């Protein structure tokens, strides 16, 4: 049996429900977390408590769990762990385990937003103008490269935590003085924002499926109401991005649309929180993973879904007895 292991599964219970619906009894879900109250653990077929990702024994622990559960593919559902899997790809691949994570270099770019900006700029990929310090921003402002308002966000943050719109230099100075995060400063994009769930084949390293959606409503961590759309121009831009960044498996890309062009905002090389929309609209990444686990290359299937399909997230719960908690 080709089992899939999800590290740091957290609250992603519905993702597991959909995977079971898709692959049924051909695959088991092996899930790990460092908390035995992570809800998604209890939607998995087997669940394990593991150390924190910064523990020296973390990778060895995860590898042993994978080997003892016939795991054929491994991924993570949190950003800080992506680079760990990427760095230890060889360790897992020696055991016949497919690592659904980008190359080490791409993982580094994706986690560090300023590093990503520099890399995209060097490779002529449209992205949001970004500064890594107040000093560099002031130089750019003096040269007329940027004007207020601006966005600030943590250089290595996830979701929408720590993001602020600053209308004046005084507001900007205040946030930097408080020093809650290592901030970057970005131009304010007043166009529409959208994102795309993309699957990059693990053998061809080419994007083979994409599902794009506009955000109707957002909360901390991402969009909770979205509507699907198809634009060949966006699909072409996604393919352009994948020529300069090396991904494997599911990826979540965020974009701005301004003056007739798409701009890449950021990339999370994992299952995005709103991938549920893609699956519900018929774009099934689980079957693409299954084919890759079988050693097969997937064929391109861009745009195999309908426009104007909405997703509306809602809250749900997992109920377990105390003696059923993972140990």
Helices and strands as residue ranges (DSSP letters): E 3-7, H 13-23, G 24-26, E 29-33, G 39-43, E 46-49, H 58-68, E 71-76, H 79-87, H 89-93, E 98-99, H 104-111, H 113-122, E 130-131, H 134-142, E 150-154, E 164-166, H 169-178, E 183-187, E 192-200, E 207-219, E 222-229, H 232-241, E 249-258, E 261-268, H 275-280, H 285-293, E 310-312, G 322-324
